[in-house]
Amino acid sequence: MAGTTRITVTLPAEQVDELRKLTDNVSGYVAEAVARQIRHQLLGDDLRRHQEQHGDFAEEELAEAHARIFGTRGTGAESAAA
């Protein structure tokens, strides 16, 4: 198990109130949200780097990615709406 570091974070009071309604493990909830955001940022960086090296994704590639993520194969307007 990875080590932990205690930090102080300032949040708007309304967010803290809602957070406490959702969970009794605020640290775990925040750690999970931060991990998700880091993954999102790293994936975005990887996708931008790929496009810089190989050009924009083709519609077929985007449709395939959509199908793998959402389990459906959208086409045309359906893909654009997603």
Secondary structure, DSSP 8 states (H G I E B T S, - for coil): ------------HHHHHHHHHH-S-HHHHHHHHHHHHHHHHHHHHHHHHHHHHH-S--HHHHHHHHHHHHSS---THHHHH-
